[in-house]
């Protein structure tokens, strides 16, 4: 078995951007819902939900595209 450093995989460190964005979006949804429940306004979820889903889909598509571009690049030495 070879332990040549040029053949070993390198793993990225740090937080996963998808997880961070999902957490932020859920926190925003919780904040808006709390704001509405405290009597400061009302939210038409029937109108807002499709826009939120489209926005989430666009974010996921952008992350996927960036990940595909990053995979094609050779790792920095």
Secondary structure, 3 states (H helix, E strand, C coil): CCCCCCCCCCCCCCCCHHHHHHHHHHHHHHHHHHHHHHHHCCCCHHHHHHHHHHHHHHHHHHHHHHHHHHHHCCCCC
